[in-house]
Every structure is written in C-alpha cells, then in structure tokens.
Amino acid sequence: MPVAEEDRRRLRWQCRRGMLELDHLLGRFLDLGYAELSERERSSFLRLLAEPDQRLSDWLMSRSPPPDPELSALVQRILEVASEG
C-alpha cells in the first residue's frame, strides 16, 4: 500500500529518536518495510512510536519482549526487515 509523501515525512520525524540505534532501525524499516504493512499494522507502528526510547531500545535490542502481542510481532518484523540487505 503506497504511503503519501506527507505521511512519510511525518513518520520519518517520529522515527528520529534520542538513540542512534533506534534511528537506524526505525528509519530502515520505514524505508524498506512500512509500505507493506496493513492498516492495522500501521496503527500498531504508531503505537510503537509513542513508546519511550528506553522501552523501544529494550524491545528492539531483544532485552525484553513487548507485552502486547501485536507490538511483539511488529518488533520482530522491524528486526527482520532492518537486517536484510
């Protein structure tokens, strides 16, 4: 599903975090995997971006799993997409 340029810019800004590792993972996912998400998964991505940096870091660095199964699946997808290439 295509992403409007305005939406992409807004999401790019939300993917910018206080930690370089998070910037890299989230930005790479936005570039390579976001367009393939369903509407429900895109809503989950917005919920994920609303989380504090430390919690995101714990989840994306596999230090702890997200308690929400939808966010957990999305974190796994982000890690898979970000490691491709």
DRENPANU-980215 format. One record per residue (C-alpha): x, y, z; residue in three letters. Coordinates in nm, 3 decimals. Example, Ala and Ser with C-alpha at 12.3 -4.5 7.8 and 13.67 -1.06 7.14 Angstrom:
# residues 2
+---------+---------+---------+---------+
:       x :       y :       z : residuo :
+---------+---------+---------+---------+
:   1.230 :  -0.450 :   0.780 :     Ala :
:   1.367 :  -0.106 :   0.714 :     Ser :
+---------+---------+---------+---------+
//
This chain:
# residues 85
+---------+---------+---------+---------+
:       x :       y :       z : residuo :
+---------+---------+---------+---------+
:   0.000 :   0.000 :   0.000 :     Met :
:   0.161 :   0.330 :  -0.105 :     Pro :
:   0.248 :   0.591 :   0.155 :     Val :
:   0.172 :   0.958 :   0.087 :     Ala :
:   0.484 :   1.176 :   0.093 :     Glu :
:   0.343 :   1.393 :   0.371 :     Glu :
:   0.276 :   1.083 :   0.583 :     Asp :
:   0.627 :   0.954 :   0.512 :     Arg :
:   0.782 :   1.284 :   0.626 :     Arg :
:   0.574 :   1.283 :   0.944 :     Arg :
:   0.670 :   0.924 :   1.017 :     Leu :
:   1.036 :   0.993 :   0.940 :     Arg :
:   1.030 :   1.267 :   1.205 :     Trp :
:   0.864 :   1.031 :   1.457 :     Gln :
:   1.130 :   0.765 :   1.384 :     Cys :
:   1.403 :   1.009 :   1.492 :     Arg :
:   1.484 :   0.918 :   1.848 :     Arg :
:   1.744 :   1.004 :   2.109 :     Gly :
:   1.942 :   0.688 :   2.030 :     Met :
:   2.128 :   0.631 :   1.705 :     Leu :
:   2.046 :   0.258 :   1.706 :     Glu :
:   1.674 :   0.332 :   1.721 :     Leu :
:   1.704 :   0.594 :   1.446 :     Asp :
:   1.874 :   0.339 :   1.224 :     His :
:   1.632 :   0.050 :   1.288 :     Leu :
:   1.313 :   0.255 :   1.263 :     Leu :
:   1.430 :   0.459 :   0.964 :     Gly :
:   1.541 :   0.148 :   0.775 :     Arg :
:   1.208 :  -0.018 :   0.847 :     Phe :
:   1.021 :   0.291 :   0.728 :     Leu :
:   1.218 :   0.281 :   0.402 :     Asp :
:   1.202 :  -0.094 :   0.342 :     Leu :
:   0.901 :  -0.241 :   0.520 :     Gly :
:   0.640 :   0.013 :   0.622 :     Tyr :
:   0.464 :   0.027 :   0.284 :     Ala :
:   0.384 :  -0.346 :   0.311 :     Glu :
:   0.200 :  -0.311 :   0.643 :     Leu :
:  -0.175 :  -0.347 :   0.670 :     Ser :
:  -0.378 :  -0.059 :   0.816 :     Glu :
:  -0.390 :  -0.242 :   1.150 :     Arg :
:  -0.014 :  -0.294 :   1.148 :     Glu :
:   0.037 :   0.074 :   1.063 :     Arg :
:  -0.172 :   0.165 :   1.367 :     Ser :
:   0.048 :  -0.065 :   1.574 :     Ser :
:   0.356 :   0.109 :   1.433 :     Phe :
:   0.218 :   0.445 :   1.551 :     Leu :
:   0.157 :   0.294 :   1.895 :     Arg :
:   0.513 :   0.164 :   1.894 :     Leu :
:   0.648 :   0.510 :   1.808 :     Leu :
:   0.457 :   0.655 :   2.104 :     Ala :
:   0.664 :   0.444 :   2.346 :     Glu :
:   0.958 :   0.596 :   2.537 :     Pro :
:   1.304 :   0.548 :   2.387 :     Asp :
:   1.429 :   0.324 :   2.668 :     Gln :
:   1.137 :   0.084 :   2.627 :     Arg :
:   1.183 :   0.080 :   2.247 :     Leu :
:   1.551 :   0.015 :   2.295 :     Ser :
:   1.482 :  -0.278 :   2.528 :     Asp :
:   1.240 :  -0.428 :   2.278 :     Trp :
:   1.445 :  -0.369 :   1.962 :     Leu :
:   1.769 :  -0.484 :   2.124 :     Met :
:   1.591 :  -0.800 :   2.248 :     Ser :
:   1.648 :  -0.720 :   2.616 :     Arg :
:   1.277 :  -0.764 :   2.691 :     Ser :
:   0.969 :  -0.851 :   2.483 :     Pro :
:   0.677 :  -0.613 :   2.434 :     Pro :
:   0.382 :  -0.723 :   2.649 :     Pro :
:   0.138 :  -0.664 :   2.361 :     Asp :
:   0.135 :  -0.949 :   2.103 :     Pro :
:   0.075 :  -0.707 :   1.812 :     Glu :
:   0.372 :  -0.492 :   1.913 :     Leu :
:   0.581 :  -0.804 :   1.967 :     Ser :
:   0.508 :  -0.924 :   1.612 :     Ala :
:   0.585 :  -0.578 :   1.476 :     Leu :
:   0.917 :  -0.560 :   1.662 :     Val :
:   1.015 :  -0.896 :   1.509 :     Gln :
:   0.919 :  -0.769 :   1.165 :     Arg :
:   1.121 :  -0.449 :   1.213 :     Ile :
:   1.426 :  -0.652 :   1.315 :     Leu :
:   1.387 :  -0.885 :   1.016 :     Glu :
:   1.347 :  -0.602 :   0.765 :     Val :
:   1.629 :  -0.395 :   0.916 :     Ala :
:   1.869 :  -0.689 :   0.897 :     Ser :
:   1.800 :  -0.755 :   0.528 :     Glu :
:   2.026 :  -0.624 :   0.263 :     Gly :
+---------+---------+---------+---------+
//
